[in-house]
Amino acid sequence: MSESEAIEFRSDVTVELVKATARDSDVIWAARVSTKGEQSLEDVDSDAAAARGLINYLMRDRHGTPFEHTSLTYFVSAPIFVFREFMRHRIASYNEESGRYRELRPVFYVPGPDRRLVQQGKPGAYEFVEGTPEQHAVVVEQTEAACRAAYAAYQEMLAAGVAREVARIVLPVGTYSSMYVTMNARALMNFLSLRTKHPGSHFPSFPQREIEMVADLMESEWAALMPLTHEAFVANGRVAP
């Protein structure tokens, strides 16, 4: 393995908002077309108080379609197991890098020291608590050893002329991948309601920490673009309309 292919271990995820047509005003004109027709476009720059009230009403009473007239595209880098959870949400468009067509880089996830390691309780009513330094040490040691062995096997198969799509089968789900994901604001709220945990949520959620890390970063970008919609989402218990 060359120096440029040195194995890298990370405990973070990255999210970049690469393209967006998403504003609170998009919700306003979409909602008012039902009563004003094409004149609803004149309400794009309506006063903030009226806009806040309408958006909160739509959120509270679950009138969700006006929030669909938006689009956000993110570029996400995270472990493969995060993407497999992500793609359970069939309300987005995905394009992920392919191990069939490119040699995968040796970048692997290892939990950071703040990752809670011990599960207590039963499915549907459980929590994660801090692990001991000894538990964290064994997680790091064994994860790094397994990843090094897996990548060595991957490289050996490639060197022997084995196709990438076959050689990749030995790589762990902790291998980093990257993808573009595009969704509208309504779909994003549905995703956030399930993949983040907040005390103010009407419905409790128990996301795996790694996908919650991605969701938190996505929410931060979206909140800056649509502050009134995000405010209403939070105020109404983080329930997607």
Phi, psi and omega in degrees: 000130183285168181299325180291346181255018181303138182294136180239135175245132182230158176233016181242175170229159177231144179224128177235127174277109187263339181199141179203137164237086188209108178222158175299327181295333177297324178291321183298306183292327179295322181289322187275352178297334181295334181247339185243354183060221183294343178292348180298335179297336179290346182268004183301322181255032179294166185294151188297323182296317179293319179297316180298318180296317180293315180297320178295321177298313180300318181292313184296319184264010172063041171267091194270337189299326179301335180282350181278350182273047181216166178206134177228130177243122180248149168251119188243133172242121185198168176297152182303324182295334175292318181293327180293327172288319181304316188282002168290340179273102184270041183234024182212166174252135185234140166223116185246149175301150188242127174286355174283329191246349178219153177284124183286139182283150181277068178241124188228152180271135170226130183302138177284172183295342180268000180285120178290131192252342189248126179265132177237142180098187183246163179308132183092345180207066183224169176212162176252139181235167182299141172271171177278162175303326179293320178295318179296320180298319181289326176298312181296312183299311184288324178296313180296320180295316181295320181292319178298316180295318181296317182289327175296319178295319177301312180296323180296319178293318178299317180297333179276002178090011179287140180300147180303320184292340175270315183299328185293346186295342181274351184281144183280164178288353174279000175293137179285141173229177178218150180205157166264136175228131181237133178206163175269173186295326178294316178296321179297318178297322176299315179299313182294326181295333182262333189250013171228154179240120181223142180295337181272004181286139177294326182240125182293146177229150183230066183288151170295140189302322185292323176284332175294326176300317177295313182299320179300318180291321177296318180296321180299317179294316181294319181300325179291329180279322185230069186297324180290320178293318179296319178301317180291322177302313180292315183297332183258029170081018178056042176254127179294136182286000000 
